[in-house]
Amino acid sequence: MPKSHYEWDRWSPPVIGEHSLAKHRILREYVERYVQILMADPRRDLLKLTVVDGFAGGGIYQLATGGEHLGSPLILMDAVESAVAKLQRKRLKRIKVAADFVFIEKKADAHVCLESVLEEQRPGVLQSDHVKSVHGLFEEELDGVISHINSRGRKPRAIFILDQYGYSDILVDTLRSIFSRIPNAEIFMTLAVGWIVAYMNGETNAGHILRKSLGLSAAEVEDAFLREDADAARKRRTVQAVLHQTFSTKLGAQYYTPFFIHSRESNKSYWFLHLANSWRAHDEVKKLHWTMENHFRHYGDAGTMMLGFDPRKDNPDQLDLVYAFDYSAKGRTTDSLLEELPRMITDEYTDGIQLRALAQSLANQTPATESLLGEVVNKACQEQLLVKKGRDGEVRRPSTTTKPNDIIYPARQLRLPWPHSK
Ligand SMILES: C[S@@+](CC[C@H](N)C(=O)[O-])C[C@H]1O[C@@H](n2cnc3c(N)ncnc32)[C@H](O)[C@@H]1O
């Protein structure tokens, strides 16, 4: 388990770590975008949404540079209010976002602190029907929370923030039950993969915890963690590959972003995952990662083998290349995709594939957004490796922006060496 936990006292709040600030920026911007995108149709004037902060914390921090910084519960409330204000400026008709917030916190001190911050920042809010603050355990409250969400409409919308400290408080079964009962739900969750890797070296009960929390079999735990005697970077990639299997097959969510927040304070990384059945939501989260260079890391391939790590084939020299969603990462992803896409489209899509369908099929396999895939398609068209056509079958010039419904075909003669050799 991570050693440094936040301790909450309203008069001496904990100092927030840099990694938590990065996480808060993603949450704030994502929730704002979420509301704006769902309300983008000018005919729409009502959105019902429930936001659940299941590991809410004490609601306030100190900044190392001085001053206070609000915790995730108020960031989420602010984000919804700010989106509504921005939308309302462009509309004559009054819009309504009926957002319910549920905040759950296990520790009494943190919960008391959270309620006093909520009362200071939004007087009277705790007496309203729209904000519920619970002193309890997320896993014990979940059933009631899901019933409440489902009582709000036929296809209810909900965002869950599950910001656990380690890796054992959120079980795979819990995530699966959220998606099976609320298919439109989206989940942001933390998973301390760095600690999983470290613990696998020594602690004997860690395997048991992993089996329980991630739903792995004893053989999978043995395979992934115990037989591997390589260094931490290689081990981390092995862990990722196993978790990739878990997340892509056991949760009932079609898409997930498996990027890391690197904590310089503890020199350990943890996954900040976004899980959803909506591809659009997934692509928006990826776009946010690309706007925050150097805060998030990806320890995998730059192209289409994001997490498909095979320890026997992987080149150890590549393992420690930092992928920080910056200029160099973009260059590496572009180069890898430029090599992989023409071959993939020639092998698998001889009748062509729309850019949107390609982006959806590669969503869990590449850090590239749809728009970056479109840029690579253009480059490949310039190099006459691919051809793109518009809706009416007209060949589109490489200089035009690739549209989501453009169809991409293999060029008749692929000019790459064949079969591929490095
Ligand atoms: C990382 S902190 C949350 C920080 C908060 N999300 C923020 O960004 O401001 C995790 C919190 O979850 C609480 N917690 C731990 N296990 C819990 C559980 N099973 N149910 C609810 N809260 C829990 C801890 O007491 C701690 O306050």
PDBQT file of the ligand as one rigid body, heavy atoms in Angstrom, charges set to zero:
ROOT
HETATM    1  C1  LIG A 501      -6.822   9.544  -2.620  1.00  0.00    +0.000 C 
HETATM    2  S1  LIG A 501      -7.903  10.032  -1.341  1.00  0.00    +0.000 S 
HETATM    3  C2  LIG A 501      -9.169  10.893  -2.200  1.00  0.00    +0.000 C 
HETATM    4  C3  LIG A 501      -8.791  12.201  -2.745  1.00  0.00    +0.000 C 
HETATM    5  C4  LIG A 501      -9.923  12.921  -3.422  1.00  0.00    +0.000 C 
HETATM    6  N1  LIG A 501     -10.543  12.083  -4.455  1.00  0.00    +0.000 N 
HETATM    7  C5  LIG A 501      -9.419  14.196  -4.078  1.00  0.00    +0.000 C 
HETATM    8  O1  LIG A 501      -8.953  14.113  -5.224  1.00  0.00    +0.000 OA
HETATM    9  O2  LIG A 501      -9.480  15.253  -3.459  1.00  0.00    +0.000 OA
HETATM   10  C6  LIG A 501      -8.746   8.528  -0.975  1.00  0.00    +0.000 C 
HETATM   11  C7  LIG A 501      -9.805   8.700   0.107  1.00  0.00    +0.000 C 
HETATM   12  O3  LIG A 501     -10.620   7.518   0.092  1.00  0.00    +0.000 OA
HETATM   13  C8  LIG A 501     -10.951   7.197   1.433  1.00  0.00    +0.000 C 
HETATM   14  N2  LIG A 501     -11.304   5.751   1.420  1.00  0.00    +0.000 N 
HETATM   15  C9  LIG A 501     -10.476   4.690   1.493  1.00  0.00    +0.000 A 
HETATM   16  N3  LIG A 501     -11.161   3.534   1.353  1.00  0.00    +0.000 NA
HETATM   17  C10 LIG A 501     -12.462   3.881   1.203  1.00  0.00    +0.000 A 
HETATM   18  C11 LIG A 501     -13.660   3.139   0.973  1.00  0.00    +0.000 A 
HETATM   19  N4  LIG A 501     -13.631   1.816   0.922  1.00  0.00    +0.000 N 
HETATM   20  N5  LIG A 501     -14.825   3.809   0.825  1.00  0.00    +0.000 NA
HETATM   21  C12 LIG A 501     -14.836   5.174   0.867  1.00  0.00    +0.000 A 
HETATM   22  N6  LIG A 501     -13.730   5.934   1.083  1.00  0.00    +0.000 NA
HETATM   23  C13 LIG A 501     -12.562   5.294   1.241  1.00  0.00    +0.000 A 
HETATM   24  C14 LIG A 501      -9.706   7.547   2.219  1.00  0.00    +0.000 C 
HETATM   25  O4  LIG A 501     -10.023   7.773   3.586  1.00  0.00    +0.000 OA
HETATM   26  C15 LIG A 501      -9.261   8.837   1.498  1.00  0.00    +0.000 C 
HETATM   27  O5  LIG A 501      -9.807   9.968   2.113  1.00  0.00    +0.000 OA
ENDROOT
TORSDOF 0
